[in-house]
């Protein structure tokens, strides 16, 4: 099982590019093939087009692996037009997943 927030995963991808020891593609391969991935807060960290493209690529990799038993749990505040059409279609595919909408206040804002 691998747990990453979107922000941390994007940091890992950027660091891989800067260090040159491993490429972003190698990081994506690792995250794309792990049996269970928990991706927390999708949409909170992707600000550039590069970031958004890599998150879209990751969602597609996980969607393609779903029929082979790869499982992904994603939390997000994104809805409808905030997602790319391809990402939205992958996440809404009832053949490989289930969307659960939680109607609740953000617990981090209470206090």
ZASERO-696748 format. One record per residue (C-alpha): residue number from 1; residue in one letter; z, y negated, x negated. Coordinates in nm, 4 decimals, padded with zeros to 6 digits. Example, Ala and Ser with C-alpha at 12.3 -4.5 7.8 and 13.67 -1.06 7.14 Angstrom:
BEGIN
{1, 'A', {00.7800, 00.4500, -01.2300}}
{2, 'S', {00.7140, 00.1060, -01.3670}}
END
This chain:
BEGIN
{1, 'X', {00.0000, 00.0000, 00.0000}}
{2, 'X', {-00.0865, -00.3460, -00.1236}}
{3, 'X', {00.0585, -00.6652, 00.0217}}
{4, 'X', {-00.0990, -01.0036, -00.0471}}
{5, 'X', {-00.0967, -01.3400, 00.1169}}
{6, 'X', {-00.4407, -01.4948, 00.1266}}
{7, 'X', {-00.3193, -01.7701, -00.1039}}
{8, 'X', {-00.1889, -01.5234, -00.3652}}
{9, 'X', {-00.5065, -01.3157, -00.3514}}
{10, 'X', {-00.7213, -01.6239, -00.4022}}
{11, 'X', {-00.4992, -01.7245, -00.6960}}
{12, 'X', {-00.5598, -01.3798, -00.8490}}
{13, 'X', {-00.9359, -01.4206, -00.8050}}
{14, 'X', {-00.9322, -01.7672, -00.9657}}
{15, 'X', {-00.7139, -01.6459, -01.2539}}
{16, 'X', {-00.9506, -01.3544, -01.3147}}
{17, 'X', {-01.2361, -01.6015, -01.3499}}
{18, 'X', {-01.0418, -01.8279, -01.5868}}
{19, 'X', {-00.9062, -01.5510, -01.8099}}
{20, 'X', {-01.2321, -01.3624, -01.8303}}
{21, 'X', {-01.0388, -01.0365, -01.8828}}
{22, 'X', {-01.1485, -00.9084, -01.5459}}
{23, 'X', {-01.3979, -01.0466, -01.3022}}
{24, 'X', {-01.3292, -01.1475, -00.9438}}
{25, 'X', {-01.5458, -00.8476, -00.8517}}
{26, 'X', {-01.2930, -00.6150, -01.0168}}
{27, 'X', {-01.0067, -00.7723, -00.8229}}
{28, 'X', {-01.2085, -00.7430, -00.5006}}
{29, 'X', {-01.2840, -00.3781, -00.5783}}
{30, 'X', {-00.9137, -00.3016, -00.6177}}
{31, 'X', {-00.8170, -00.4837, -00.2986}}
{32, 'X', {-01.1183, -00.3470, -00.1134}}
{33, 'X', {-01.0443, 00.0170, -00.1899}}
{34, 'X', {-00.6653, 00.0446, -00.1628}}
{35, 'X', {-00.5755, 00.2863, 00.1217}}
{36, 'X', {-00.3534, 00.0309, 00.3022}}
{37, 'X', {-00.3822, -00.3469, 00.2706}}
{38, 'X', {-00.1530, -00.5988, 00.4351}}
{39, 'X', {-00.3236, -00.9383, 00.4216}}
{40, 'X', {-00.0824, -01.2041, 00.5381}}
{41, 'X', {-00.1707, -01.5522, 00.6594}}
{42, 'X', {-00.5500, -01.5224, 00.6555}}
{43, 'X', {-00.6939, -01.8717, 00.6715}}
{44, 'X', {-00.4002, -02.0489, 00.5104}}
{45, 'X', {-00.5324, -02.0554, 00.1543}}
{46, 'X', {-00.9125, -02.0621, 00.1654}}
{47, 'X', {-01.0200, -02.4226, 00.1194}}
{48, 'X', {-01.3470, -02.4063, -00.0729}}
{49, 'X', {-01.6689, -02.2367, 00.0306}}
{50, 'X', {-01.6177, -01.9932, -00.2612}}
{51, 'X', {-01.2737, -01.8974, -00.1259}}
{52, 'X', {-01.4048, -01.8531, 00.2273}}
{53, 'X', {-01.6982, -01.6431, 00.1065}}
{54, 'X', {-01.4646, -01.4111, -00.0844}}
{55, 'X', {-01.2328, -01.3686, 00.2140}}
{56, 'X', {-01.5359, -01.2927, 00.4305}}
{57, 'X', {-01.6501, -01.0379, 00.1706}}
{58, 'X', {-01.3056, -00.8764, 00.1672}}
{59, 'X', {-01.2911, -00.8474, 00.5471}}
{60, 'X', {-01.6346, -00.6859, 00.5381}}
{61, 'X', {-01.5273, -00.4406, 00.2633}}
{62, 'X', {-01.2222, -00.3391, 00.4621}}
{63, 'X', {-01.4280, -00.3068, 00.7820}}
{64, 'X', {-01.6793, -00.0820, 00.6041}}
{65, 'X', {-01.3945, 00.1328, 00.4689}}
{66, 'X', {-01.2197, 00.1699, 00.8041}}
{67, 'X', {-01.4220, 00.4743, 00.9053}}
{68, 'X', {-01.3205, 00.6379, 00.5756}}
{69, 'X', {-00.9510, 00.5896, 00.6519}}
{70, 'X', {-00.8871, 00.2543, 00.4830}}
{71, 'X', {-00.6367, 00.0625, 00.6915}}
{72, 'X', {-00.5798, -00.3125, 00.7024}}
{73, 'X', {-00.3122, -00.5181, 00.8727}}
{74, 'X', {-00.3988, -00.8873, 00.8939}}
{75, 'X', {-00.1889, -01.1750, 01.0187}}
{76, 'X', {-00.3621, -01.5036, 01.0926}}
{77, 'X', {-00.3431, -01.8215, 01.2954}}
{78, 'X', {-00.7236, -01.8429, 01.2960}}
{79, 'X', {-00.9052, -01.8153, 01.6253}}
{80, 'X', {-01.2677, -01.8311, 01.7356}}
{81, 'X', {-01.4714, -02.0962, 01.5561}}
{82, 'X', {-01.2232, -02.1189, 01.2661}}
{83, 'X', {-01.3614, -01.7835, 01.1436}}
{84, 'X', {-01.7080, -01.7129, 01.0187}}
{85, 'X', {-01.9108, -01.5242, 01.2827}}
{86, 'X', {-01.9292, -01.2172, 01.0568}}
{87, 'X', {-01.5540, -01.2168, 00.9957}}
{88, 'X', {-01.4798, -01.2598, 01.3663}}
{89, 'X', {-01.7104, -00.9718, 01.4590}}
{90, 'X', {-01.5499, -00.7399, 01.2012}}
{91, 'X', {-01.1971, -00.8223, 01.3150}}
{92, 'X', {-01.2897, -00.7814, 01.6822}}
{93, 'X', {-01.4596, -00.4413, 01.6382}}
{94, 'X', {-01.2661, -00.2178, 01.8780}}
{95, 'X', {-01.4153, 00.0945, 01.7176}}
{96, 'X', {-01.2097, 00.0473, 01.4019}}
{97, 'X', {-00.9261, -00.1857, 01.4948}}
{98, 'X', {-00.7111, -00.3575, 01.7467}}
{99, 'X', {-00.6250, -00.7238, 01.7783}}
{100, 'X', {-00.2773, -00.8042, 01.9008}}
{101, 'X', {-00.2177, -01.1633, 02.0041}}
{102, 'X', {00.1419, -01.2711, 01.9700}}
{103, 'X', {00.2321, -01.5615, 02.1968}}
{104, 'X', {00.5327, -01.6991, 02.0126}}
{105, 'X', {00.6446, -02.0072, 01.8306}}
{106, 'X', {00.6292, -02.0121, 01.4531}}
{107, 'X', {00.9778, -01.9034, 01.3469}}
{108, 'X', {00.9451, -02.1043, 01.0252}}
{109, 'X', {00.9394, -02.4292, 01.2239}}
{110, 'X', {01.2661, -02.3650, 01.4036}}
{111, 'X', {01.5966, -02.4598, 01.2625}}
END
